[in-house]
Amino acid sequence: MEMAEAFPNVMITGVDLCHPPIPNFPKNFHFEIHDVTKGQEYADEVFDVVHVRDIHAGMPDYLGMLVECVRVLRPGGYLLVKEIEWIPRLSDPEGNAEERFPAICAILRSFAEALNERNLDPWVGLNLESYVGNVPGLSEMAYSRHLVPMTPWSDDPILHYTGRMTQLAMAILGGTMRIMLMDHGESDPDGRYEAGIEELKDLTGEPVWFFGSVVARKAGELGDPEGWDSETTDAEQEQDADEDQ
């Protein structure tokens, strides 16, 4: 939604498993429901940009999903990918997150083990550069890692806001983990997760984690879309696919 508002002359297609709780979309935003684990429901070379964010926990074939994303990209189009690393750390590189936040570290470690038991790779974020590097058809790739506060401990306005949003997301994440953790053998996943959330209320430890990010470009030159008309609006000349599943 933020992208649609920031770029009003770009047509954006959002994809997820269910409809987001948003009553009204901007005119340049179109939402579709489908399961990307079963492939992309689009023809070849239809999007200028494909954006993939935080979906590896439900993606049994992450590499295959990326290959499909490149298939639907037009030549010269861009693939943007971001995934979390799931390993709590401290802002002080000499600090020990396992000692400072043992409950949240333990429950996230159990979650990673539960993902692995379901043949889901919990370490996509750590290995994102390798995943994208193995996708055929890309001519350029830039990889980076970004530190994100887990709580709003930073005085920097942007990092403080990011930490606040992360803290809110963490508050509801336990519910999405519950079934996997119970299948993993956890007898009280809610209680253990709540203990971890309680730890994070203490901002003095300055917990952080990292996200891996990739910007890659499909081989070829980005030209005018098929059927492009100089009389059409800018919004009709560009498309952006955003997957957030």
N, C-alpha and C positions, 0 to 999 in steps of 0.2 A: 504494500500500500504506500509506504514511504517513497519507493521508487516511482510509482505512478504519479504521485504528487510532485516529486522533484523533477520529473521529466515528462511534462504534459504532452510533448510532441512525439512520444514513443508509445507504441502499442505493446502492452504487457499481458502475457498469459500466465496465470498462476495455476499450479497443479498440486493437488493433495488427495488424500484418501477420503476426506470429508469436507463439507462446506465450512468455511471459517465463520465465526459469529460476528459478521459484519453486515449490517442491513443494506448499506448502499455503497456501491463501488464507483470510483472515478470513471468517467466516460472512456478513458484509454486503458481500462483494466478489464480483462476477461478471465473468469475462473472456470476451471474444468476439474471434474472428479475422475481420476483413474489411478490404477495401481502400476507404478513404474517398475515394480519388481517383475512385471510381466512384459516389459518392453515399452517403448514409446509409441503412442497411438498417433503418430504423425508421419507424413511423407518425408523423403530425404530432403535435406538442405532447405529448410523453411524458416529458420530462426537466425537472427544476427548474433544473439547472445543467449547462452544457457547458463543459468545460475543454480548451483546445487549447494544446499546448506543443511548440515546436521541431520543426515538421513541414514547414516551407516548402521545405526542400531536396528534398523528394520530391513536391511538390504543384504540378502544372502549371497548375491553375486555383484559385489561393488564394481569390479572391473568391467563386467558385462554392462552394467548400468551406464558407466562412463562411455563405453564404446557406442551405446545407443545415443547418448547425448551428442557425441561428435557426429553421428550419422545425420541427425536432424539439423545440425549447424550448416549454414551456407559456407562455401569456401571463403576463408579470411575472417570467419566469425570467431567469437571468443567464448571460451569455456571458463567459468568462474566457480571455484569449489572451495568450501570451507568446512572443516570438521574438527570437533573437539578432541583433545588428547586424553581426557578422563583421569588425569593424574594430578591431585592437589599438590601444590607446592607453596612455598613462602616467598614473599617479595625479597627477603634476604636470602641470597643464594647459598649462604652458609647455614641457613636454618633447616630444621628437620620437620616437615609437615606431618610425618607419621607420629612424632612425639607431641607436637603441638595440637593436632586435630586427629587423634586416633580413631574416633567413631566415624567421622565422615570418610576418612581414608579407607577404613575397613569395609564399610558398606559399598563404596564405589568399587573396591577391589572385588567384592563378591558379585557385584553387577557385571563387571568385566568377565568374570568366570562364567556367569550365567549366560552371557551373550555367546561366549566361546562354545558352551555346551549345545547351543542352538545353531552352530555353524555360522555364527555371525562374528565378524572380525572386530573386536573391541578397540583395536589399535590402528584403525584406518587413519585417524588424525596424525599419529606418529609416523605412519608410512605413506602419507598422502603423496609426497613427491614421487615415490616409486610407483604407486598406483597409476597416477596420471602419466608418468613417463613411459608406461607400458601400453598406453592407448595408441593405436596406429592412426595416422592421418594428421597428427599435430606437428606444426613446424616450429613453434616457439613455446617456451614454458618458463614462468618465473614462480619460484616457491618462497614462502616466507612463514614465519611463526609470529604470533601476536599474543602478548601477555594480557590477560583479562582478569581483573579483580573478581573474587568470588563474593565479596561483600563491599559495601560502600565506604571503605576505609581511606581512600585516597582524597587528597585535597584538590587534585586536578578535576575540574568540572566534568570533563568527558569520562575520565576513569571512574569518578564517583557515580555518575549516572549509569555507566556500564555495570559497575558493581551492584548497584541497587537493582537493576533489571535481572542480573544473574541471581541475586539473592531471592527475588520473587519467583524466578523460574525454578530454583532449587526447592522452594517451599512446596511446589506441586509435582516435582519430578518423582517423588517417592511413590505416588499413586500409579504412575506409568511403569515403575519397576516392580511393583508388588508381585504380580503373577510369576514373572521370571525368577524373582528371588525365592518365592515359595517352591517353585519347581527345582530350584537349586538346593533346597533343603533348609532354607531359613524358616525357623518356627515363628519368629516375631519380626518380620521385615519392617512393619510400620514403627514399632518401638525402636528398633535399631536406627532407622533413618531419622526419626525424630530426635534421637540422641545426637546424631551428627548435625542436624539443623540447629540444635541448642548450642553446640560448640561454636557455630558460625556467628552467633549473636555477639561474641566477643571480637571486636574489630581490631584489637591490638596485635593479634597474630599476623594480620595482613596476608590472608590466603589468596593464592592466585592459581590459575591454570592457563594452559596454552591452547591456542587454536592453530592448526595448520591451514594455510591458504595457498591456492594456486590460481594463477591467471595464465591460460594457455590459448594459443591461436591455431585455428585449423589452417592447413596448407591451402594456398590459393589466394586470390584477390577478391575482396568484398565489392561486388558490383551492385547495380540496381536490381531489385527483386523482379522476378518474372511478372509481367503484367503491369509494371510500374508506369504511372502516368504523371507527367510533369504538372498536371492540373490538380492532382490529389494533394491532400494536406500532408504535412510532415508526419503527423500521427499515423497516417495510413502507409507510410513508406518504410517504417521500421518495425521490427517485432523483437520482443525479448521474452524468452521462456524462463520462468522462475519456479523451480521445484523446491518445496519445503514440506517434506513428508516426515 
